[in-house]
Amino acid sequence: MLAARMDFDGATVLDLYAGSGALGLEALSRGATGAVFVESDRRAAAVITANIAALKAPGTVRCAPVAKVLAGAPARRVDLVFADPPYDVPAAEVEAQLAALLRNDWVAPGALAVVERAAGGPPLRWPDGWERVDERRYGDTRLEFGIA
């Protein structure tokens, strides 16, 4: 699905709530030229850092809450955003983070955001500047797609 929407070659990726970093690392393996991983858990961030080093991949890890990182300016704009917050993170908080991505100049024009949420929860109200383009459900998981 995502590969049909985006050419990873040359893309810069932002992996929010990165966990193991699997989404950002997969994008790098498919030709993305850089990735920023944001993970607040120190142990998980250390694993991502080790994986980046082992793969000699062009990535950096920010060990901090997502909202704190997005409040600052990026080193460069990103073309693809993955957000996989814990299911108990309220939709309003995720919507605020999507707004911060635009407000603080994190995303390039035409950037794609992919947000994973619980299928049973309310759909996101994408902030101004984002266009919701698709939604997919897989069991108890919903993926929502938006274009900046």
Phi and psi in radians as a Rosetta constraint file:
Dihedral C 1 N 2 CA 2 C 2 CIRCULARHARMONIC -1.184 0.35
Dihedral N 2 CA 2 C 2 N 3 CIRCULARHARMONIC -0.688 0.35
Dihedral C 2 N 3 CA 3 C 3 CIRCULARHARMONIC -1.074 0.35
Dihedral N 3 CA 3 C 3 N 4 CIRCULARHARMONIC -0.518 0.35
Dihedral C 3 N 4 CA 4 C 4 CIRCULARHARMONIC -1.276 0.35
Dihedral N 4 CA 4 C 4 N 5 CIRCULARHARMONIC -0.438 0.35
Dihedral C 4 N 5 CA 5 C 5 CIRCULARHARMONIC -1.559 0.35
Dihedral N 5 CA 5 C 5 N 6 CIRCULARHARMONIC -0.423 0.35
Dihedral C 5 N 6 CA 6 C 6 CIRCULARHARMONIC -2.535 0.35
Dihedral N 6 CA 6 C 6 N 7 CIRCULARHARMONIC 2.420 0.35
Dihedral C 6 N 7 CA 7 C 7 CIRCULARHARMONIC -1.567 0.35
Dihedral N 7 CA 7 C 7 N 8 CIRCULARHARMONIC 2.051 0.35
Dihedral C 7 N 8 CA 8 C 8 CIRCULARHARMONIC -1.291 0.35
Dihedral N 8 CA 8 C 8 N 9 CIRCULARHARMONIC -0.361 0.35
Dihedral C 8 N 9 CA 9 C 9 CIRCULARHARMONIC -0.998 0.35
Dihedral N 9 CA 9 C 9 N 10 CIRCULARHARMONIC 2.104 0.35
Dihedral C 9 N 10 CA 10 C 10 CIRCULARHARMONIC 1.422 0.35
Dihedral N 10 CA 10 C 10 N 11 CIRCULARHARMONIC -0.040 0.35
Dihedral C 10 N 11 CA 11 C 11 CIRCULARHARMONIC -1.315 0.35
Dihedral N 11 CA 11 C 11 N 12 CIRCULARHARMONIC 2.641 0.35
Dihedral C 11 N 12 CA 12 C 12 CIRCULARHARMONIC -1.916 0.35
Dihedral N 12 CA 12 C 12 N 13 CIRCULARHARMONIC 2.361 0.35
Dihedral C 12 N 13 CA 13 C 13 CIRCULARHARMONIC -2.071 0.35
Dihedral N 13 CA 13 C 13 N 14 CIRCULARHARMONIC 2.509 0.35
Dihedral C 13 N 14 CA 14 C 14 CIRCULARHARMONIC -2.096 0.35
Dihedral N 14 CA 14 C 14 N 15 CIRCULARHARMONIC 2.075 0.35
Dihedral C 14 N 15 CA 15 C 15 CIRCULARHARMONIC -1.916 0.35
Dihedral N 15 CA 15 C 15 N 16 CIRCULARHARMONIC 1.744 0.35
Dihedral C 15 N 16 CA 16 C 16 CIRCULARHARMONIC -1.573 0.35
Dihedral N 16 CA 16 C 16 N 17 CIRCULARHARMONIC 2.488 0.35
Dihedral C 16 N 17 CA 17 C 17 CIRCULARHARMONIC 0.955 0.35
Dihedral N 17 CA 17 C 17 N 18 CIRCULARHARMONIC 0.920 0.35
Dihedral C 17 N 18 CA 18 C 18 CIRCULARHARMONIC -1.098 0.35
Dihedral N 18 CA 18 C 18 N 19 CIRCULARHARMONIC -0.462 0.35
Dihedral C 18 N 19 CA 19 C 19 CIRCULARHARMONIC 1.045 0.35
Dihedral N 19 CA 19 C 19 N 20 CIRCULARHARMONIC -1.981 0.35
Dihedral C 19 N 20 CA 20 C 20 CIRCULARHARMONIC -1.436 0.35
Dihedral N 20 CA 20 C 20 N 21 CIRCULARHARMONIC -0.224 0.35
Dihedral C 20 N 21 CA 21 C 21 CIRCULARHARMONIC 1.457 0.35
Dihedral N 21 CA 21 C 21 N 22 CIRCULARHARMONIC 0.146 0.35
Dihedral C 21 N 22 CA 22 C 22 CIRCULARHARMONIC -1.013 0.35
Dihedral N 22 CA 22 C 22 N 23 CIRCULARHARMONIC -0.694 0.35
Dihedral C 22 N 23 CA 23 C 23 CIRCULARHARMONIC -1.170 0.35
Dihedral N 23 CA 23 C 23 N 24 CIRCULARHARMONIC -0.849 0.35
Dihedral C 23 N 24 CA 24 C 24 CIRCULARHARMONIC -1.143 0.35
Dihedral N 24 CA 24 C 24 N 25 CIRCULARHARMONIC -0.692 0.35
Dihedral C 24 N 25 CA 25 C 25 CIRCULARHARMONIC -1.143 0.35
Dihedral N 25 CA 25 C 25 N 26 CIRCULARHARMONIC -0.663 0.35
Dihedral C 25 N 26 CA 26 C 26 CIRCULARHARMONIC -1.112 0.35
Dihedral N 26 CA 26 C 26 N 27 CIRCULARHARMONIC -0.737 0.35
Dihedral C 26 N 27 CA 27 C 27 CIRCULARHARMONIC -1.063 0.35
Dihedral N 27 CA 27 C 27 N 28 CIRCULARHARMONIC -0.722 0.35
Dihedral C 27 N 28 CA 28 C 28 CIRCULARHARMONIC -1.085 0.35
Dihedral N 28 CA 28 C 28 N 29 CIRCULARHARMONIC -0.689 0.35
Dihedral C 28 N 29 CA 29 C 29 CIRCULARHARMONIC -1.184 0.35
Dihedral N 29 CA 29 C 29 N 30 CIRCULARHARMONIC -0.349 0.35
Dihedral C 29 N 30 CA 30 C 30 CIRCULARHARMONIC -1.732 0.35
Dihedral N 30 CA 30 C 30 N 31 CIRCULARHARMONIC 0.201 0.35
Dihedral C 30 N 31 CA 31 C 31 CIRCULARHARMONIC 1.987 0.35
Dihedral N 31 CA 31 C 31 N 32 CIRCULARHARMONIC -0.035 0.35
Dihedral C 31 N 32 CA 32 C 32 CIRCULARHARMONIC -1.081 0.35
Dihedral N 32 CA 32 C 32 N 33 CIRCULARHARMONIC 2.541 0.35
Dihedral C 32 N 33 CA 33 C 33 CIRCULARHARMONIC -1.644 0.35
Dihedral N 33 CA 33 C 33 N 34 CIRCULARHARMONIC -0.127 0.35
Dihedral C 33 N 34 CA 34 C 34 CIRCULARHARMONIC -3.018 0.35
Dihedral N 34 CA 34 C 34 N 35 CIRCULARHARMONIC 2.717 0.35
Dihedral C 34 N 35 CA 35 C 35 CIRCULARHARMONIC -2.579 0.35
Dihedral N 35 CA 35 C 35 N 36 CIRCULARHARMONIC 2.504 0.35
Dihedral C 35 N 36 CA 36 C 36 CIRCULARHARMONIC -2.003 0.35
Dihedral N 36 CA 36 C 36 N 37 CIRCULARHARMONIC 2.207 0.35
Dihedral C 36 N 37 CA 37 C 37 CIRCULARHARMONIC -1.891 0.35
Dihedral N 37 CA 37 C 37 N 38 CIRCULARHARMONIC 2.226 0.35
Dihedral C 37 N 38 CA 38 C 38 CIRCULARHARMONIC -2.028 0.35
Dihedral N 38 CA 38 C 38 N 39 CIRCULARHARMONIC 2.060 0.35
Dihedral C 38 N 39 CA 39 C 39 CIRCULARHARMONIC -2.553 0.35
Dihedral N 39 CA 39 C 39 N 40 CIRCULARHARMONIC 2.241 0.35
Dihedral C 39 N 40 CA 40 C 40 CIRCULARHARMONIC -1.468 0.35
Dihedral N 40 CA 40 C 40 N 41 CIRCULARHARMONIC -0.367 0.35
Dihedral C 40 N 41 CA 41 C 41 CIRCULARHARMONIC -1.406 0.35
Dihedral N 41 CA 41 C 41 N 42 CIRCULARHARMONIC 2.116 0.35
Dihedral C 41 N 42 CA 42 C 42 CIRCULARHARMONIC -1.070 0.35
Dihedral N 42 CA 42 C 42 N 43 CIRCULARHARMONIC -0.701 0.35
Dihedral C 42 N 43 CA 43 C 43 CIRCULARHARMONIC -1.138 0.35
Dihedral N 43 CA 43 C 43 N 44 CIRCULARHARMONIC -0.780 0.35
Dihedral C 43 N 44 CA 44 C 44 CIRCULARHARMONIC -1.118 0.35
Dihedral N 44 CA 44 C 44 N 45 CIRCULARHARMONIC -0.732 0.35
Dihedral C 44 N 45 CA 45 C 45 CIRCULARHARMONIC -1.070 0.35
Dihedral N 45 CA 45 C 45 N 46 CIRCULARHARMONIC -0.667 0.35
Dihedral C 45 N 46 CA 46 C 46 CIRCULARHARMONIC -1.140 0.35
Dihedral N 46 CA 46 C 46 N 47 CIRCULARHARMONIC -0.668 0.35
Dihedral C 46 N 47 CA 47 C 47 CIRCULARHARMONIC -1.144 0.35
Dihedral N 47 CA 47 C 47 N 48 CIRCULARHARMONIC -0.753 0.35
Dihedral C 47 N 48 CA 48 C 48 CIRCULARHARMONIC -1.062 0.35
Dihedral N 48 CA 48 C 48 N 49 CIRCULARHARMONIC -0.790 0.35
Dihedral C 48 N 49 CA 49 C 49 CIRCULARHARMONIC -1.025 0.35
Dihedral N 49 CA 49 C 49 N 50 CIRCULARHARMONIC -0.752 0.35
Dihedral C 49 N 50 CA 50 C 50 CIRCULARHARMONIC -1.136 0.35
Dihedral N 50 CA 50 C 50 N 51 CIRCULARHARMONIC -0.703 0.35
Dihedral C 50 N 51 CA 51 C 51 CIRCULARHARMONIC -1.152 0.35
Dihedral N 51 CA 51 C 51 N 52 CIRCULARHARMONIC -0.705 0.35
Dihedral C 51 N 52 CA 52 C 52 CIRCULARHARMONIC -1.056 0.35
Dihedral N 52 CA 52 C 52 N 53 CIRCULARHARMONIC -0.778 0.35
Dihedral C 52 N 53 CA 53 C 53 CIRCULARHARMONIC -1.139 0.35
Dihedral N 53 CA 53 C 53 N 54 CIRCULARHARMONIC -0.767 0.35
Dihedral C 53 N 54 CA 54 C 54 CIRCULARHARMONIC -1.107 0.35
Dihedral N 54 CA 54 C 54 N 55 CIRCULARHARMONIC -0.621 0.35
Dihedral C 54 N 55 CA 55 C 55 CIRCULARHARMONIC -1.533 0.35
Dihedral N 55 CA 55 C 55 N 56 CIRCULARHARMONIC -0.122 0.35
Dihedral C 55 N 56 CA 56 C 56 CIRCULARHARMONIC 0.926 0.35
Dihedral N 56 CA 56 C 56 N 57 CIRCULARHARMONIC 0.757 0.35
Dihedral C 56 N 57 CA 57 C 57 CIRCULARHARMONIC -1.593 0.35
Dihedral N 57 CA 57 C 57 N 58 CIRCULARHARMONIC 2.641 0.35
Dihedral C 57 N 58 CA 58 C 58 CIRCULARHARMONIC -1.459 0.35
Dihedral N 58 CA 58 C 58 N 59 CIRCULARHARMONIC 1.373 0.35
Dihedral C 58 N 59 CA 59 C 59 CIRCULARHARMONIC -2.428 0.35
Dihedral N 59 CA 59 C 59 N 60 CIRCULARHARMONIC 2.732 0.35
Dihedral C 59 N 60 CA 60 C 60 CIRCULARHARMONIC -2.267 0.35
Dihedral N 60 CA 60 C 60 N 61 CIRCULARHARMONIC 2.654 0.35
Dihedral C 60 N 61 CA 61 C 61 CIRCULARHARMONIC -2.054 0.35
Dihedral N 61 CA 61 C 61 N 62 CIRCULARHARMONIC 2.304 0.35
Dihedral C 61 N 62 CA 62 C 62 CIRCULARHARMONIC -1.946 0.35
Dihedral N 62 CA 62 C 62 N 63 CIRCULARHARMONIC 1.967 0.35
Dihedral C 62 N 63 CA 63 C 63 CIRCULARHARMONIC -1.631 0.35
Dihedral N 63 CA 63 C 63 N 64 CIRCULARHARMONIC 1.599 0.35
Dihedral C 63 N 64 CA 64 C 64 CIRCULARHARMONIC -2.933 0.35
Dihedral N 64 CA 64 C 64 N 65 CIRCULARHARMONIC 2.852 0.35
Dihedral C 64 N 65 CA 65 C 65 CIRCULARHARMONIC -1.091 0.35
Dihedral N 65 CA 65 C 65 N 66 CIRCULARHARMONIC 2.541 0.35
Dihedral C 65 N 66 CA 66 C 66 CIRCULARHARMONIC -0.978 0.35
Dihedral N 66 CA 66 C 66 N 67 CIRCULARHARMONIC -0.822 0.35
Dihedral C 66 N 67 CA 67 C 67 CIRCULARHARMONIC -1.035 0.35
Dihedral N 67 CA 67 C 67 N 68 CIRCULARHARMONIC -0.653 0.35
Dihedral C 67 N 68 CA 68 C 68 CIRCULARHARMONIC -1.167 0.35
Dihedral N 68 CA 68 C 68 N 69 CIRCULARHARMONIC -0.750 0.35
Dihedral C 68 N 69 CA 69 C 69 CIRCULARHARMONIC -1.140 0.35
Dihedral N 69 CA 69 C 69 N 70 CIRCULARHARMONIC -0.789 0.35
Dihedral C 69 N 70 CA 70 C 70 CIRCULARHARMONIC -1.231 0.35
Dihedral N 70 CA 70 C 70 N 71 CIRCULARHARMONIC -0.281 0.35
Dihedral C 70 N 71 CA 71 C 71 CIRCULARHARMONIC -1.235 0.35
Dihedral N 71 CA 71 C 71 N 72 CIRCULARHARMONIC -0.365 0.35
Dihedral C 71 N 72 CA 72 C 72 CIRCULARHARMONIC -1.677 0.35
Dihedral N 72 CA 72 C 72 N 73 CIRCULARHARMONIC 3.116 0.35
Dihedral C 72 N 73 CA 73 C 73 CIRCULARHARMONIC -1.557 0.35
Dihedral N 73 CA 73 C 73 N 74 CIRCULARHARMONIC 2.548 0.35
Dihedral C 73 N 74 CA 74 C 74 CIRCULARHARMONIC -1.419 0.35
Dihedral N 74 CA 74 C 74 N 75 CIRCULARHARMONIC 2.796 0.35
Dihedral C 74 N 75 CA 75 C 75 CIRCULARHARMONIC -1.196 0.35
Dihedral N 75 CA 75 C 75 N 76 CIRCULARHARMONIC -0.629 0.35
Dihedral C 75 N 76 CA 76 C 76 CIRCULARHARMONIC -2.752 0.35
Dihedral N 76 CA 76 C 76 N 77 CIRCULARHARMONIC 2.756 0.35
Dihedral C 76 N 77 CA 77 C 77 CIRCULARHARMONIC -1.190 0.35
Dihedral N 77 CA 77 C 77 N 78 CIRCULARHARMONIC 2.675 0.35
Dihedral C 77 N 78 CA 78 C 78 CIRCULARHARMONIC -1.946 0.35
Dihedral N 78 CA 78 C 78 N 79 CIRCULARHARMONIC 2.735 0.35
Dihedral C 78 N 79 CA 79 C 79 CIRCULARHARMONIC -1.786 0.35
Dihedral N 79 CA 79 C 79 N 80 CIRCULARHARMONIC -0.348 0.35
Dihedral C 79 N 80 CA 80 C 80 CIRCULARHARMONIC -2.488 0.35
Dihedral N 80 CA 80 C 80 N 81 CIRCULARHARMONIC 2.277 0.35
Dihedral C 80 N 81 CA 81 C 81 CIRCULARHARMONIC -2.106 0.35
Dihedral N 81 CA 81 C 81 N 82 CIRCULARHARMONIC 2.207 0.35
Dihedral C 81 N 82 CA 82 C 82 CIRCULARHARMONIC -1.847 0.35
Dihedral N 82 CA 82 C 82 N 83 CIRCULARHARMONIC 2.286 0.35
Dihedral C 82 N 83 CA 83 C 83 CIRCULARHARMONIC -2.284 0.35
Dihedral N 83 CA 83 C 83 N 84 CIRCULARHARMONIC 2.045 0.35
Dihedral C 83 N 84 CA 84 C 84 CIRCULARHARMONIC -2.214 0.35
Dihedral N 84 CA 84 C 84 N 85 CIRCULARHARMONIC 1.153 0.35
Dihedral C 84 N 85 CA 85 C 85 CIRCULARHARMONIC -1.219 0.35
Dihedral N 85 CA 85 C 85 N 86 CIRCULARHARMONIC 2.721 0.35
Dihedral C 85 N 86 CA 86 C 86 CIRCULARHARMONIC -0.946 0.35
Dihedral N 86 CA 86 C 86 N 87 CIRCULARHARMONIC 2.553 0.35
Dihedral C 86 N 87 CA 87 C 87 CIRCULARHARMONIC -1.062 0.35
Dihedral N 87 CA 87 C 87 N 88 CIRCULARHARMONIC -0.370 0.35
Dihedral C 87 N 88 CA 88 C 88 CIRCULARHARMONIC -1.473 0.35
Dihedral N 88 CA 88 C 88 N 89 CIRCULARHARMONIC -0.030 0.35
Dihedral C 88 N 89 CA 89 C 89 CIRCULARHARMONIC -1.267 0.35
Dihedral N 89 CA 89 C 89 N 90 CIRCULARHARMONIC 2.150 0.35
Dihedral C 89 N 90 CA 90 C 90 CIRCULARHARMONIC -1.082 0.35
Dihedral N 90 CA 90 C 90 N 91 CIRCULARHARMONIC 2.584 0.35
Dihedral C 90 N 91 CA 91 C 91 CIRCULARHARMONIC -0.979 0.35
Dihedral N 91 CA 91 C 91 N 92 CIRCULARHARMONIC -0.668 0.35
Dihedral C 91 N 92 CA 92 C 92 CIRCULARHARMONIC -1.055 0.35
Dihedral N 92 CA 92 C 92 N 93 CIRCULARHARMONIC -0.611 0.35
Dihedral C 92 N 93 CA 93 C 93 CIRCULARHARMONIC -1.208 0.35
Dihedral N 93 CA 93 C 93 N 94 CIRCULARHARMONIC -0.719 0.35
Dihedral C 93 N 94 CA 94 C 94 CIRCULARHARMONIC -1.140 0.35
Dihedral N 94 CA 94 C 94 N 95 CIRCULARHARMONIC -0.717 0.35
Dihedral C 94 N 95 CA 95 C 95 CIRCULARHARMONIC -1.080 0.35
Dihedral N 95 CA 95 C 95 N 96 CIRCULARHARMONIC -0.682 0.35
Dihedral C 95 N 96 CA 96 C 96 CIRCULARHARMONIC -1.116 0.35
Dihedral N 96 CA 96 C 96 N 97 CIRCULARHARMONIC -0.642 0.35
Dihedral C 96 N 97 CA 97 C 97 CIRCULARHARMONIC -1.217 0.35
Dihedral N 97 CA 97 C 97 N 98 CIRCULARHARMONIC -0.649 0.35
Dihedral C 97 N 98 CA 98 C 98 CIRCULARHARMONIC -1.097 0.35
Dihedral N 98 CA 98 C 98 N 99 CIRCULARHARMONIC -0.701 0.35
Dihedral C 98 N 99 CA 99 C 99 CIRCULARHARMONIC -1.130 0.35
Dihedral N 99 CA 99 C 99 N 100 CIRCULARHARMONIC -0.715 0.35
Dihedral C 99 N 100 CA 100 C 100 CIRCULARHARMONIC -1.115 0.35
Dihedral N 100 CA 100 C 100 N 101 CIRCULARHARMONIC -0.598 0.35
Dihedral C 100 N 101 CA 101 C 101 CIRCULARHARMONIC -1.000 0.35
Dihedral N 101 CA 101 C 101 N 102 CIRCULARHARMONIC -0.721 0.35
Dihedral C 101 N 102 CA 102 C 102 CIRCULARHARMONIC -1.356 0.35
Dihedral N 102 CA 102 C 102 N 103 CIRCULARHARMONIC -0.839 0.35
Dihedral C 102 N 103 CA 103 C 103 CIRCULARHARMONIC -1.010 0.35
Dihedral N 103 CA 103 C 103 N 104 CIRCULARHARMONIC -0.676 0.35
Dihedral C 103 N 104 CA 104 C 104 CIRCULARHARMONIC -1.758 0.35
Dihedral N 104 CA 104 C 104 N 105 CIRCULARHARMONIC 0.274 0.35
Dihedral C 104 N 105 CA 105 C 105 CIRCULARHARMONIC 1.128 0.35
Dihedral N 105 CA 105 C 105 N 106 CIRCULARHARMONIC 0.660 0.35
Dihedral C 105 N 106 CA 106 C 106 CIRCULARHARMONIC -1.403 0.35
Dihedral N 106 CA 106 C 106 N 107 CIRCULARHARMONIC -0.505 0.35
Dihedral C 106 N 107 CA 107 C 107 CIRCULARHARMONIC -1.950 0.35
Dihedral N 107 CA 107 C 107 N 108 CIRCULARHARMONIC 2.481 0.35
Dihedral C 107 N 108 CA 108 C 108 CIRCULARHARMONIC -1.338 0.35
Dihedral N 108 CA 108 C 108 N 109 CIRCULARHARMONIC 2.718 0.35
Dihedral C 108 N 109 CA 109 C 109 CIRCULARHARMONIC -0.980 0.35
Dihedral N 109 CA 109 C 109 N 110 CIRCULARHARMONIC 2.352 0.35
Dihedral C 109 N 110 CA 110 C 110 CIRCULARHARMONIC 1.448 0.35
Dihedral N 110 CA 110 C 110 N 111 CIRCULARHARMONIC 0.083 0.35
Dihedral C 110 N 111 CA 111 C 111 CIRCULARHARMONIC -1.064 0.35
Dihedral N 111 CA 111 C 111 N 112 CIRCULARHARMONIC 2.580 0.35
Dihedral C 111 N 112 CA 112 C 112 CIRCULARHARMONIC -1.825 0.35
Dihedral N 112 CA 112 C 112 N 113 CIRCULARHARMONIC 2.315 0.35
Dihedral C 112 N 113 CA 113 C 113 CIRCULARHARMONIC -2.003 0.35
Dihedral N 113 CA 113 C 113 N 114 CIRCULARHARMONIC 2.365 0.35
Dihedral C 113 N 114 CA 114 C 114 CIRCULARHARMONIC -2.127 0.35
Dihedral N 114 CA 114 C 114 N 115 CIRCULARHARMONIC 2.061 0.35
Dihedral C 114 N 115 CA 115 C 115 CIRCULARHARMONIC -2.040 0.35
Dihedral N 115 CA 115 C 115 N 116 CIRCULARHARMONIC 2.203 0.35
Dihedral C 115 N 116 CA 116 C 116 CIRCULARHARMONIC -1.682 0.35
Dihedral N 116 CA 116 C 116 N 117 CIRCULARHARMONIC 2.282 0.35
Dihedral C 116 N 117 CA 117 C 117 CIRCULARHARMONIC -2.441 0.35
Dihedral N 117 CA 117 C 117 N 118 CIRCULARHARMONIC 2.936 0.35
Dihedral C 117 N 118 CA 118 C 118 CIRCULARHARMONIC -1.220 0.35
Dihedral N 118 CA 118 C 118 N 119 CIRCULARHARMONIC 2.357 0.35
Dihedral C 118 N 119 CA 119 C 119 CIRCULARHARMONIC -1.087 0.35
Dihedral N 119 CA 119 C 119 N 120 CIRCULARHARMONIC -0.528 0.35
Dihedral C 119 N 120 CA 120 C 120 CIRCULARHARMONIC -1.399 0.35
Dihedral N 120 CA 120 C 120 N 121 CIRCULARHARMONIC -0.200 0.35
Dihedral C 120 N 121 CA 121 C 121 CIRCULARHARMONIC -1.443 0.35
Dihedral N 121 CA 121 C 121 N 122 CIRCULARHARMONIC 3.018 0.35
Dihedral C 121 N 122 CA 122 C 122 CIRCULARHARMONIC -1.227 0.35
Dihedral N 122 CA 122 C 122 N 123 CIRCULARHARMONIC 2.573 0.35
Dihedral C 122 N 123 CA 123 C 123 CIRCULARHARMONIC -1.173 0.35
Dihedral N 123 CA 123 C 123 N 124 CIRCULARHARMONIC 2.705 0.35
Dihedral C 123 N 124 CA 124 C 124 CIRCULARHARMONIC -1.209 0.35
Dihedral N 124 CA 124 C 124 N 125 CIRCULARHARMONIC 2.571 0.35
Dihedral C 124 N 125 CA 125 C 125 CIRCULARHARMONIC -1.740 0.35
Dihedral N 125 CA 125 C 125 N 126 CIRCULARHARMONIC 1.750 0.35
Dihedral C 125 N 126 CA 126 C 126 CIRCULARHARMONIC -1.155 0.35
Dihedral N 126 CA 126 C 126 N 127 CIRCULARHARMONIC 2.269 0.35
Dihedral C 126 N 127 CA 127 C 127 CIRCULARHARMONIC -1.136 0.35
Dihedral N 127 CA 127 C 127 N 128 CIRCULARHARMONIC 2.805 0.35
Dihedral C 127 N 128 CA 128 C 128 CIRCULARHARMONIC -0.910 0.35
Dihedral N 128 CA 128 C 128 N 129 CIRCULARHARMONIC 2.413 0.35
Dihedral C 128 N 129 CA 129 C 129 CIRCULARHARMONIC 1.768 0.35
Dihedral N 129 CA 129 C 129 N 130 CIRCULARHARMONIC -0.271 0.35
Dihedral C 129 N 130 CA 130 C 130 CIRCULARHARMONIC -1.936 0.35
Dihedral N 130 CA 130 C 130 N 131 CIRCULARHARMONIC 2.485 0.35
Dihedral C 130 N 131 CA 131 C 131 CIRCULARHARMONIC -2.027 0.35
Dihedral N 131 CA 131 C 131 N 132 CIRCULARHARMONIC 2.059 0.35
Dihedral C 131 N 132 CA 132 C 132 CIRCULARHARMONIC -1.226 0.35
Dihedral N 132 CA 132 C 132 N 133 CIRCULARHARMONIC 2.159 0.35
Dihedral C 132 N 133 CA 133 C 133 CIRCULARHARMONIC -2.005 0.35
Dihedral N 133 CA 133 C 133 N 134 CIRCULARHARMONIC -0.302 0.35
Dihedral C 133 N 134 CA 134 C 134 CIRCULARHARMONIC -2.918 0.35
Dihedral N 134 CA 134 C 134 N 135 CIRCULARHARMONIC 2.831 0.35
Dihedral C 134 N 135 CA 135 C 135 CIRCULARHARMONIC -2.582 0.35
Dihedral N 135 CA 135 C 135 N 136 CIRCULARHARMONIC 2.416 0.35
Dihedral C 135 N 136 CA 136 C 136 CIRCULARHARMONIC -2.316 0.35
Dihedral N 136 CA 136 C 136 N 137 CIRCULARHARMONIC 2.496 0.35
Dihedral C 136 N 137 CA 137 C 137 CIRCULARHARMONIC -2.052 0.35
Dihedral N 137 CA 137 C 137 N 138 CIRCULARHARMONIC 2.381 0.35
Dihedral C 137 N 138 CA 138 C 138 CIRCULARHARMONIC -2.368 0.35
Dihedral N 138 CA 138 C 138 N 139 CIRCULARHARMONIC 1.737 0.35
Dihedral C 138 N 139 CA 139 C 139 CIRCULARHARMONIC 1.073 0.35
Dihedral N 139 CA 139 C 139 N 140 CIRCULARHARMONIC -2.143 0.35
Dihedral C 139 N 140 CA 140 C 140 CIRCULARHARMONIC -1.647 0.35
Dihedral N 140 CA 140 C 140 N 141 CIRCULARHARMONIC 0.294 0.35
Dihedral C 140 N 141 CA 141 C 141 CIRCULARHARMONIC -2.034 0.35
Dihedral N 141 CA 141 C 141 N 142 CIRCULARHARMONIC 2.431 0.35
Dihedral C 141 N 142 CA 142 C 142 CIRCULARHARMONIC -2.102 0.35
Dihedral N 142 CA 142 C 142 N 143 CIRCULARHARMONIC 2.303 0.35
Dihedral C 142 N 143 CA 143 C 143 CIRCULARHARMONIC -1.849 0.35
Dihedral N 143 CA 143 C 143 N 144 CIRCULARHARMONIC 2.242 0.35
Dihedral C 143 N 144 CA 144 C 144 CIRCULARHARMONIC -2.010 0.35
Dihedral N 144 CA 144 C 144 N 145 CIRCULARHARMONIC 2.418 0.35
Dihedral C 144 N 145 CA 145 C 145 CIRCULARHARMONIC -2.082 0.35
Dihedral N 145 CA 145 C 145 N 146 CIRCULARHARMONIC 2.342 0.35
Dihedral C 145 N 146 CA 146 C 146 CIRCULARHARMONIC -2.405 0.35
Dihedral N 146 CA 146 C 146 N 147 CIRCULARHARMONIC 2.623 0.35
Dihedral C 146 N 147 CA 147 C 147 CIRCULARHARMONIC -2.023 0.35
Dihedral N 147 CA 147 C 147 N 148 CIRCULARHARMONIC 2.331 0.35
